[in-house]
Amino acid sequence: MRELFDVRLNSDDRPMSQAELVEAVRTAQVLVPTVTDRIDQSVISQAGSQFKLIANFGNGVDNIDIEAAARKGITVTNTPNVLTEDTADMTVGLMIAVSRRLVQGAERIRSNEWKGWSPTWMLGRRIWGKQLGIVGMGRIGTAVARRAKAFGLSIHYHNRHRVSAAVEEELGATYWESLDQMLARMDIVSVNCPHTPATYHLLSARRLALLQPGAIVVNTARGEIIDQDALIKALQEDRIAGAGLDVFESEPAVSPDLIKLSDEGKAVIIPHMGSATLEGRQEMGDRVIINIRVWDDGHRPPDRVLPGRT
C-alpha cells in the first residue's frame, strides 16, 4: 500500500477510537477498517466530500453501516472467500475439542492430575454418525459441511435459500425450512450465518431450549447470533452438553460465567481465532489492495457490498 498510495497506518494493532475514525473520514479518500472498527452513522455523517471508499479488512461487514454509506455515495468492499477454509477448519476443530474434551484433558496433564490411562476417565462423545445442523449454508457453512462429511457426520442445514441440488447431493445434505424443527433433532449445531438485524439472537432462549441434552453448539460467526446469557444458563443447568465458542457477544469482554464453564469442561472458548492464519491475513491484505486499485482506476471494485446483501 505504501508503494501505491499515500498511506497513514495504524501500527498499534488495536481498534481505532471514534475520534480517530472521524478524523480519518474527514481527511482521507479511503478507509481500511477491521471488524473491530465501528463505522456507524455518526462517523459516516462526518465524512468529507473526498471520502469515497471503505475497504474493509475482513469478510463480515456488521461493523459498517452499509445503508448510511450508500446514502452518502460511499462504496464499501470486503474480503470474501479468503477466510472460508480457515474458519471452517476452526469450526470442525471446536466440534472435536468439545466432543472429545481435548482442552480439559490437556489441562489435566499441565496440572499434574493425570495418573495414567483408565477405562472410564475423561470420556467424551463420538462425532462419527452424529447429526450436524448448520445454521447458514453460505461459503463457510458449505466448507464446514464438506469437512464434517469426511468425519462421518450426517449433514443438515437451515438457510434463507436452499442450496443447489448438486451441492445437496454432493454432501448428502438435508434442508430444513424450519430452524426449530432442525434444532430439536441435532447432536451438533454449527452457527455460520452472518450477523444482521434478522439474525440477532437467532438462537434465542426459546430455540436453545429445543436442543437435546447431549447437543453441543459451535459458533465461529458472530457472538450476537446467540443469546449468550441463555446459552450460559443452558450449560449451567446441563440442558445441553457443551459449547465451542470463537466469538462472544461483547468482545473482547468474556463473561466470567463462560470462563468458569470452560474450567469445568463444559465449554471451549478461544479468542476470535477462526481466521487467524498467516496465509489468510496475507490474502485479506491482497484483496483490500485489489479493491482500492480497481476503485482508484475508476471501475467497480470486485468485492463491493451493497445494502441488503450482507
PABA-249115 format. One line per 3 residues: number of its first residue (from 1); for each residue x, y, z of C-alpha. Coordinates in Angstrom, 1 decimal. Example, Ala and Ser with C-alpha at 12.3 -4.5 7.8 and 13.67 -1.06 7.14 Angstrom:
<nodes>
1> 12.3/-4.5/7.8  13.7/-1.1/7.1
</nodes>
This chain:
<nodes>
1> 0.0/0.0/0.0  2.9/2.4/0.7  4.2/1.8/-2.7
4> 0.9/2.5/-4.4  -0.7/5.2/-2.2  -0.1/8.0/0.3
7> -0.9/5.9/3.4  -1.3/6.6/7.1  -1.1/3.3/9.1
10> -2.5/2.3/12.5  0.6/0.4/13.5  -0.5/-0.4/17.1
13> -2.7/-3.4/16.1  -5.7/-2.0/18.0  -9.1/-0.7/17.2
16> -9.2/2.9/16.2  -11.0/5.3/18.6  -14.2/7.1/17.5
19> -12.2/10.4/17.3  -9.5/8.7/15.1  -12.2/7.3/12.7
22> -13.9/10.7/12.4  -10.6/12.3/11.6  -9.8/9.7/9.0
25> -13.1/10.0/7.1  -12.8/13.8/7.3  -9.3/13.8/5.7
28> -8.8/10.6/3.7  -10.3/9.3/0.5  -10.2/5.7/1.6
31> -10.5/4.0/5.0  -9.4/0.4/5.6  -11.0/-0.7/8.9
34> -11.0/-4.1/10.6  -14.0/-5.8/12.1  -13.4/-4.1/15.4
37> -13.6/-0.6/14.0  -17.2/0.6/14.2  -18.1/2.7/11.2
40> -21.6/3.8/12.2  -23.9/6.6/11.1  -22.3/9.1/13.4
43> -18.9/8.5/11.8  -20.2/8.4/8.2  -22.2/11.6/8.7
46> -19.0/13.5/9.4  -17.1/12.3/6.3  -15.7/14.8/4.0
49> -16.7/15.2/0.4  -13.4/13.5/-0.7  -14.2/10.3/1.3
52> -15.5/7.7/-1.1  -14.4/4.1/-0.2  -14.4/1.9/2.9
55> -12.3/-1.2/2.1  -12.9/-3.5/5.0  -10.1/-5.8/6.1
58> -12.4/-8.8/6.7  -15.4/-10.7/5.4  -18.1/-9.6/7.8
61> -19.3/-6.0/7.5  -21.6/-5.8/10.5  -19.2/-3.2/11.8
64> -20.2/-0.8/9.0  -23.5/1.0/8.4  -23.8/-0.1/4.8
67> -27.1/1.9/4.2  -25.6/5.1/5.7  -22.6/4.7/3.5
70> -24.7/4.2/0.3  -26.8/7.3/1.1  -23.6/9.3/1.2
73> -22.2/7.8/-2.1  -19.5/5.8/-0.3  -18.6/2.4/-1.7
76> -18.0/-0.5/0.7  -15.9/-3.6/0.0  -14.9/-6.6/2.0
79> -12.7/-9.7/1.5  -15.0/-12.7/0.8  -13.8/-16.3/0.3
82> -10.4/-15.6/1.8  -11.4/-16.7/5.3  -13.7/-19.6/4.3
85> -11.3/-22.5/4.6  -9.6/-21.2/7.8  -12.9/-20.6/9.6
88> -14.2/-24.0/8.5  -11.1/-25.7/9.9  -11.6/-24.0/13.2
91> -15.3/-24.9/13.3  -14.6/-28.6/12.9  -11.7/-28.2/15.4
94> -14.1/-26.9/18.0  -16.6/-29.7/17.3  -13.8/-32.2/18.1
97> -12.4/-30.3/21.0  -15.7/-30.0/22.8  -16.9/-33.6/22.0
100> -13.6/-35.2/23.0  -12.7/-32.8/25.9  -9.3/-32.0/24.4
103> -8.7/-28.8/26.3  -9.8/-30.3/29.6  -7.5/-33.3/29.1
106> -4.5/-31.1/28.2  -5.2/-29.1/31.4  -5.2/-32.2/33.5
109> -1.6/-33.0/32.3  -0.4/-29.5/32.9  -1.9/-29.5/36.5
112> -0.3/-33.0/37.1  -3.6/-34.6/37.7  -3.2/-37.4/35.2
115> -2.3/-40.7/36.9  -2.4/-42.9/33.8  -5.0/-44.5/31.5
118> -8.2/-45.9/32.9  -11.3/-47.1/31.1  -13.8/-44.6/32.4
121> -11.7/-41.4/32.8  -12.2/-38.3/30.6  -14.8/-39.9/28.4
124> -16.1/-37.7/25.6  -18.6/-38.3/22.8  -18.0/-39.8/19.4
127> -18.8/-37.5/16.5  -18.9/-40.2/13.8  -22.5/-40.9/12.9
130> -23.9/-37.8/14.6  -26.3/-35.3/13.2  -24.8/-31.9/12.3
133> -27.2/-28.9/11.9  -25.6/-26.0/10.0  -27.2/-22.6/10.5
136> -26.2/-20.6/7.4  -25.2/-22.6/4.4  -23.1/-20.0/2.7
139> -19.4/-20.4/1.7  -18.3/-21.2/5.2  -21.2/-23.4/6.1
142> -20.7/-25.4/2.9  -17.0/-25.7/3.7  -17.8/-27.0/7.2
145> -20.3/-29.5/5.7  -17.6/-30.9/3.4  -15.2/-31.4/6.2
148> -17.9/-32.8/8.5  -19.0/-35.3/5.9  -15.5/-36.7/6.0
151> -15.8/-37.2/9.7  -18.9/-39.3/9.2  -21.4/-36.6/10.3
154> -24.9/-36.5/8.8  -25.3/-33.1/7.2  -28.5/-30.9/7.8
157> -28.9/-27.2/7.2  -31.1/-24.2/7.6  -30.6/-21.3/5.2
160> -32.6/-18.4/3.8  -32.4/-20.1/0.5  -32.0/-23.8/-0.4
163> -28.6/-24.6/-1.9  -28.4/-26.2/-5.4  -29.5/-29.8/-5.9
166> -25.9/-30.6/-6.9  -24.5/-29.4/-3.6  -27.1/-31.2/-1.6
169> -26.3/-34.4/-3.5  -22.6/-34.0/-3.0  -22.9/-33.5/0.7
172> -25.9/-35.8/1.3  -27.4/-32.7/2.9  -31.0/-32.4/4.2
175> -32.6/-28.9/4.0  -34.8/-27.8/6.9  -37.2/-24.9/6.2
178> -38.0/-24.8/9.9  -35.0/-23.9/12.1  -36.9/-25.0/15.2
181> -37.5/-28.5/13.8  -33.9/-28.9/12.8  -32.5/-27.8/16.2
184> -34.6/-30.3/18.1  -33.1/-33.2/16.2  -29.4/-32.3/16.0
187> -26.4/-33.6/18.0  -24.2/-30.7/16.9  -25.3/-27.2/15.9
190> -22.8/-25.0/14.0  -23.6/-21.3/13.6  -22.2/-20.0/10.3
193> -24.5/-17.2/9.2  -23.7/-13.5/9.1  -24.7/-11.1/11.9
196> -27.6/-8.9/10.6  -30.6/-7.4/12.4  -32.5/-10.5/11.3
199> -30.0/-12.9/12.9  -29.5/-11.1/16.2  -30.2/-13.7/18.9
202> -31.4/-16.1/16.2  -30.5/-18.9/18.7  -32.7/-17.4/21.4
205> -33.5/-18.9/24.8  -36.6/-20.5/23.3  -34.6/-22.1/20.5
208> -31.8/-23.2/22.8  -34.5/-25.0/24.9  -35.3/-27.1/21.8
211> -31.9/-28.7/21.8  -31.3/-32.2/23.1  -29.5/-32.7/26.4
214> -26.5/-34.2/24.6  -26.2/-31.5/22.0  -23.3/-29.1/21.6
217> -23.3/-25.7/20.0  -20.3/-24.3/18.0  -20.1/-20.6/17.0
220> -17.4/-19.2/14.7  -19.6/-16.5/13.1  -20.6/-13.6/15.5
223> -21.4/-13.7/19.2  -24.6/-11.7/18.8  -26.3/-14.5/16.9
226> -26.7/-16.5/20.1  -28.4/-15.2/23.2  -25.2/-15.7/25.3
229> -26.9/-15.4/28.7  -29.4/-18.1/27.7  -26.6/-20.3/26.4
232> -24.7/-19.9/29.7  -27.8/-20.9/31.6  -28.4/-23.9/29.5
235> -24.8/-25.1/30.1  -25.0/-24.4/33.8  -28.2/-26.4/34.1
238> -26.9/-29.3/31.9  -29.7/-28.8/29.4  -27.0/-29.1/26.7
241> -23.7/-30.9/26.7  -21.3/-28.3/25.7  -20.3/-25.3/23.5
244> -17.3/-24.3/21.4  -17.1/-20.5/21.0  -14.7/-18.4/19.0
247> -16.8/-15.3/19.2  -18.7/-13.5/22.1  -21.5/-11.1/22.4
250> -19.4/-8.3/24.0  -16.0/-8.8/22.6  -13.3/-8.5/23.8
253> -15.0/-8.9/27.2  -15.7/-12.6/28.0  -18.3/-13.5/30.6
256> -16.8/-14.8/33.9  -19.5/-17.5/33.7  -18.2/-18.7/30.4
259> -14.7/-18.9/31.8  -16.0/-20.9/34.7  -17.8/-23.2/32.4
262> -14.6/-23.6/30.4  -12.8/-24.6/33.6  -15.5/-27.1/34.3
265> -15.1/-28.7/30.8  -18.5/-27.6/29.6  -17.2/-25.1/27.0
268> -14.1/-24.5/24.8  -13.6/-20.8/24.4  -11.0/-19.2/22.2
271> -10.3/-15.5/21.3  -11.8/-14.9/17.8  -9.1/-17.0/16.1
274> -11.2/-18.6/13.3  -9.5/-16.7/10.5  -6.1/-16.2/12.2
277> -3.7/-17.8/9.8  -0.7/-16.2/8.1  -2.0/-17.2/4.7
280> -5.4/-15.8/5.4  -4.2/-12.4/6.6  -1.9/-12.1/3.6
283> -4.8/-12.9/1.2  -7.0/-10.4/3.0  -4.5/-7.7/2.5
286> -4.1/-8.5/-1.1  -7.9/-8.3/-1.7  -8.1/-5.0/0.1
289> -5.4/-3.6/-2.2  -7.1/-5.0/-5.3  -10.4/-3.3/-4.3
292> -8.7/0.0/-3.8  -6.7/-0.2/-7.0  -9.8/-1.0/-9.1
295> -11.8/1.8/-7.4  -8.9/4.2/-8.0  -8.8/3.3/-11.6
298> -12.5/4.3/-11.9  -14.0/0.9/-12.0  -16.4/-1.0/-9.8
301> -14.4/-3.0/-7.1  -14.8/-6.8/-7.4  -15.9/-7.2/-3.7
304> -18.4/-4.3/-3.4  -21.0/-4.8/-0.7  -24.5/-3.5/-1.5
307> -27.2/-2.6/1.1  -29.3/-5.6/2.0  -26.8/-8.1/0.7
310> -24.6/-8.6/3.7
</nodes>
